[in-house]
């Protein structure tokens, strides 16, 4: 499956949606960063209790998994139910982070949602669970002016719940459930993470998704809950800063982002966002110094060639645009939007065959139902044009 999220802020604004990501350091909640009086009542449920909740329908489903397969290991029962096409028929969908019930009902979710649902079902079957962050390269996506960096998590299932006094477990007795193809994760390093970190990831994702919906009140309360749940999950402080920035609370945004940079001095995401906020407050010298540091740390940031390619297209220089989009595809071969724009510019240059190829790759790598349907329709149109062209050439 195609990862999860880490939101960044924009004009090039980077927020920080991290559905699947990093380890944490022990910290106390930075209560001085919270400014509750600036925000209204959230329109969404921001409570923690529902995240792993199991419904009667889910319990019936678990009973059906077990019935007739009592001699199988419980991990194998659940694995078969999740992976076999005649069973639950799960789909990957990065559009929104769902809790266990929502994921089960929709039969789809991003990697974090699928892991949360799996944990809920496994526990209902009496199994122990261990969440893991997977060390994958960051992948990037965008929604409008917000840019997202994605990590990945998976889950290990044990035969039975560990006793309260158990401080370790035998990894050989666990089965890993991952929603990426096995060949993509076979040699990757994993780091155990606690449930409170998973909850913080969930809340951070929901905060970022609420920002996309322009629901800043809910976004604030979601990220506040993320920080309270796991103060060491650094990404949440960046998200908090971005929410303040979009809410026109620039001093508060600066404080949150400075805190994030202090915790992770070479963290380019918070550093970029801080430079934007400093600029907006007229602190040009500090902003310039940060940008110089960013240029040393990351001379060609995510979407660098893509944005240059978009500019080249606006100027009508399609050959240069094609070259720039191809460079982004080389850096991120599984990101659907890069393939889409490479298809568009190839079509503009009259290369229908290449356009068809990259539109097919955009469809294959799409991460939401909406994008899938959009690319499918455009691919059908391209194939129709290609058939007409071939028919014309043979007559």
C-alpha positions in Angstrom: 0.0 0.0 0.0 1.1 3.5 -0.6 2.1 4.8 2.9 0.5 7.5 5.0 1.1 11.0 6.0 3.1 13.9 7.4 1.6 17.3 6.6 3.6 20.3 5.6 2.6 24.3 5.1 2.2 26.4 2.0 2.2 29.0 -0.5 4.5 26.4 -0.5 3.0 25.7 2.9 4.0 22.6 4.7 1.8 21.0 7.3 2.4 17.7 8.9 0.2 14.7 8.5 2.1 11.6 9.8 0.0 8.6 9.6 2.9 6.3 9.7 6.2 7.5 11.0 8.9 8.1 13.5 10.0 7.2 17.0 9.6 9.6 20.0 11.5 11.1 22.9 10.2 11.3 26.4 8.8 14.9 26.9 6.2 16.6 28.9 3.3 18.3 27.0 4.3 21.8 26.0 1.2 23.4 27.5 2.5 26.9 26.9 2.0 26.4 23.1 -1.8 25.8 23.5 -4.1 28.8 22.9 -7.5 27.3 23.4 -9.2 30.7 23.5 -8.4 31.3 19.8 -10.6 28.3 18.6 -14.2 27.3 18.7 -15.9 24.0 19.5 -14.7 21.3 17.1 -17.3 20.1 14.6 -15.8 16.6 14.7 -15.4 14.0 17.4 -11.8 14.4 18.7 -12.0 11.8 21.5 -9.6 8.9 21.7 -12.0 6.3 22.9 -13.5 5.5 19.5 -10.2 4.8 17.7 -9.9 1.1 18.5 -13.6 0.5 19.4 -15.2 -2.7 18.1 -18.9 -2.9 17.0 -21.3 -5.9 17.3 -20.9 -6.4 13.5 -17.1 -6.6 13.9 -17.5 -9.2 16.8 -19.8 -11.3 14.5 -17.2 -11.1 11.8 -14.5 -12.3 14.2 -16.8 -15.2 15.3 -17.1 -16.1 11.6 -13.3 -16.1 11.2 -12.9 -18.5 14.0 -15.8 -20.8 13.3 -14.7 -24.0 11.5 -11.0 -23.0 11.7 -10.3 -23.7 15.4 -7.1 -25.7 14.6 -5.5 -22.8 12.8 -3.3 -20.3 14.5 -5.3 -17.1 15.2 -2.8 -15.0 13.3 -3.3 -17.2 10.2 -7.0 -17.0 10.6 -7.0 -13.2 10.6 -4.3 -13.0 7.9 -6.4 -15.1 5.5 -9.5 -13.0 6.3 -7.7 -9.8 5.5 -5.8 -10.8 2.5 -8.0 -13.4 0.6 -10.0 -11.7 -2.1 -13.2 -13.7 -1.2 -13.0 -12.4 2.4 -12.9 -8.8 3.6 -11.6 -7.4 0.3 -9.8 -4.4 1.7 -8.8 -1.5 -0.5 -6.1 1.1 0.1 -7.5 4.7 0.2 -5.4 7.6 1.4 -8.2 10.1 1.3 -9.0 10.1 5.0 -7.7 8.5 8.2 -10.4 6.2 9.6 -10.8 4.6 13.0 -11.3 0.8 13.3 -15.1 0.9 12.9 -15.0 3.3 9.9 -12.3 1.2 8.2 -14.2 -2.0 8.7 -17.5 -0.5 7.4 -15.8 1.1 4.4 -13.5 -1.8 3.7 -10.8 0.6 2.9 -8.2 3.0 4.5 -4.7 4.3 4.5 -1.9 2.2 6.2 -2.6 3.7 9.6 -6.3 3.0 9.4 -5.8 -0.6 8.2 -3.3 -1.2 11.1 -5.8 0.3 13.6 -8.6 -1.9 12.4 -6.3 -5.0 12.4 -5.3 -4.3 16.0 -8.9 -4.0 17.0 -9.9 -7.3 15.4 -6.8 -9.1 16.7 -7.5 -8.0 20.2 -11.1 -9.2 19.9 -9.6 -12.6 19.0 -7.4 -12.5 22.1 -4.1 -11.8 20.3 -1.4 -9.5 21.5 -0.3 -6.7 19.2 2.9 -4.7 18.6 2.9 -1.6 16.3 6.0 -0.9 14.2 7.3 2.1 12.3 8.9 1.0 9.1 12.0 2.8 7.8 10.9 3.7 4.3 12.1 6.7 2.3 9.7 9.7 2.6 7.1 9.9 -0.1 5.4 13.2 -0.9 2.0 14.2 -2.1 -0.1 17.4 -2.1 -3.6 18.7 -1.8 -3.8 22.2 -3.2 -1.1 24.3 -1.5 -0.5 21.7 1.3 2.3 19.2 0.8 2.4 15.9 2.6 5.2 13.6 3.5 4.4 10.0 4.2 5.9 7.2 6.4 4.6 3.7 7.0 3.5 1.5 9.9 2.6 -2.1 10.3 1.6 -4.5 13.1 2.8 -7.8 14.6 0.3 -10.2 15.9 1.0 -12.7 18.7 -0.9 -15.9 19.4 -2.3 -14.6 22.7 -2.3 -11.5 24.8 0.9 -10.9 26.8 0.6 -10.9 30.5 0.8 -7.5 32.2 4.2 -8.3 33.8 5.8 -9.4 30.4 8.5 -7.0 29.3 9.5 -8.7 26.1 8.2 -11.1 23.4 9.5 -13.6 21.1 9.4 -12.0 17.6 9.5 -15.5 16.0 6.1 -16.2 17.5 4.6 -13.1 15.9 3.2 -12.6 12.4 3.7 -9.3 10.6 0.6 -7.8 8.9 1.6 -5.2 6.4 -0.5 -3.6 3.7 2.3 -3.2 1.3 3.5 -6.0 -1.1 5.9 -8.3 0.8 8.8 -7.7 -1.7 8.6 -3.9 -0.9 9.2 -4.4 2.8 11.3 -7.6 3.0 14.6 -6.0 4.0 13.4 -2.8 5.7 14.2 -2.0 9.3 11.3 -1.7 11.8 11.1 0.1 15.1 8.6 -0.9 17.8 6.2 2.0 18.7 3.7 2.3 21.6 0.0 2.6 21.2 0.0 6.1 22.4 2.3 7.1 19.5 -0.2 5.4 17.1 -3.0 7.4 18.7 -1.0 10.6 18.3 -0.4 9.7 14.6 -4.1 9.2 14.1 -4.9 12.6 15.8 -2.2 14.4 13.8 -3.6 12.9 10.6 -7.1 14.0 11.4 -5.8 17.5 12.2 -4.1 17.8 8.8 -7.2 16.4 7.0 -9.4 18.9 8.9 -7.1 21.7 7.6 -7.6 20.5 4.1 -11.4 20.8 4.8 -10.8 24.3 6.2 -12.1 23.2 9.6 -9.4 24.8 11.7 -11.3 24.5 14.9 -11.4 20.7 14.7 -7.8 20.7 13.4 -6.6 22.5 16.5 -8.4 20.2 18.9 -7.2 17.1 17.1 -3.5 18.2 17.2 -3.8 19.3 20.8 -5.0 15.8 21.6 -2.1 14.3 19.6 0.4 16.3 21.7 -1.3 15.5 25.0 -1.3 11.8 24.0 2.4 11.6 23.0 4.4 14.8 23.7 7.4 13.2 22.1 5.8 12.9 18.7 7.5 15.9 17.2 5.5 16.1 14.0 2.5 17.3 15.9 4.2 20.6 16.9 4.8 21.4 13.3 1.1 20.7 12.6 0.2 23.0 15.4 2.3 25.7 14.0 0.8 25.3 10.5 -2.7 25.5 12.0 -1.9 28.8 13.8 -0.4 30.1 10.6 -3.5 29.4 8.6 -5.6 30.8 11.4 -3.6 34.1 11.1 -2.0 33.7 14.6 1.6 34.2 13.5 3.3 34.7 16.9 1.7 31.5 18.1 2.7 29.7 14.9 6.3 31.0 15.3 6.4 29.7 18.9 5.2 26.2 17.9 7.5 25.9 15.0 10.5 27.2 17.0 9.7 24.4 19.5 9.7 21.8 16.7 13.0 23.0 15.3 14.6 23.0 18.8 13.5 19.4 19.2 14.8 18.4 15.7 17.4 21.0 14.6 17.9 19.6 11.1 14.2 18.9 10.5 13.6 20.7 7.2 9.8 20.6 7.4 9.4 22.7 10.5 12.4 24.9 9.4 10.7 25.6 6.0 7.4 26.5 7.7 9.2 28.7 10.3 10.9 30.6 7.5 7.5 31.3 5.9 6.0 32.5 9.2 9.0 34.7 9.9 8.8 36.2 6.5 5.1 37.0 7.0 6.0 38.9 10.2 8.7 41.0 8.4 11.6 39.1 10.0 13.4 38.9 6.7 16.9 38.4 8.2 16.0 35.4 10.2 13.9 33.9 7.4 16.8 34.4 5.0 19.2 32.6 7.3 16.9 29.7 7.7 16.5 29.4 3.9 20.2 29.4 3.5 20.5 26.6 6.0 17.7 24.7 4.1 19.5 25.1 0.8 22.5 23.4 2.4 20.5 20.6 3.9 18.1 20.0 1.0 19.1 21.9 -2.2 16.4 20.2 -4.3 13.3 19.8 -2.0 10.3 17.6 -2.8 8.3 19.0 -5.8 11.2 21.2 -6.8 11.4 19.9 -10.4 7.6 19.5 -10.5 7.0 23.2 -9.7 9.6 24.2 -12.3 7.8 21.9 -14.8 4.5 23.5 -14.1 6.0 26.9 -14.7 7.5 25.7 -18.0 4.1 24.4 -19.1 2.5 27.8 -18.3 5.2 29.4 -20.5 4.4 26.9 -23.3 7.8 25.2 -23.1 6.5 21.6 -23.2 9.9 19.9 -23.9 11.5 21.5 -20.8 8.4 20.6 -18.8 8.6 17.0 -19.9 12.3 16.8 -18.9 11.5 18.3 -15.4 8.5 16.0 -14.8 10.6 13.0 -15.8 13.2 14.0 -13.2 10.5 14.0 -10.5 9.3 10.6 -11.7 12.9 9.3 -11.3 12.9 10.6 -7.7 9.4 9.4 -6.9 8.4 6.6 -9.3 5.2 5.7 -7.4 3.6 9.1 -7.1 0.6 9.3 -9.3 0.5 13.1 -10.0 4.0 13.1 -11.5 3.0 10.4 -14.0 -0.3 12.3 -14.7 1.5 15.5 -15.7 4.1 13.6 -17.7 1.2 12.1 -19.6 -0.3 15.5 -20.1 2.8 17.1 -21.5 3.6 14.1 -23.6 0.2 14.4 -25.2 0.8 18.1 -25.8 4.0 17.1 -27.7 2.0 14.6 -29.8 3.5 11.5 -28.1 0.2 9.6 -27.5 2.0 6.3 -26.7 4.1 7.8 -23.9 1.0 9.7 -22.6 -0.9 6.5 -22.5 1.9 4.7 -20.6 2.2 7.4 -17.9 -1.6 7.8 -17.5 -1.7 4.0 -16.9 1.0 4.4 -14.2 -0.9 7.3 -12.7 -4.0 5.1 -12.5 -1.9 2.1 -11.0 -0.4 4.3 -8.3 -3.5 6.4 -7.4 -4.2 6.4 -3.7 -7.8 7.6 -3.5 -11.0 6.4 -5.2 -11.4 9.9 -6.7 -8.0 10.0 -8.3 -8.5 6.4 -9.6 -11.8 7.3 -11.3 -10.3 10.5 -12.8 -7.3 8.7 -14.3 -9.4 5.8 -15.5 -11.6 8.2 -17.5 -8.6 10.0 -18.9 -6.8 6.8 -19.8 -9.9 5.6 -21.7 -9.9 8.8 -23.6 -6.2 8.5 -24.5 -6.7 4.9 -25.6 -9.6 6.0 -27.8 -7.4 8.7 -29.4 -4.6 6.2 -29.9 -6.9 3.8 -31.6 -8.2 6.5 -34.0 -4.6 7.5 -34.7 -3.5 3.9 -35.5 -6.6 3.4 -37.7 -5.7 6.6 -39.6 -2.1 5.5 -40.2 -3.1 2.1 -41.5 -5.7 3.4 -44.0 
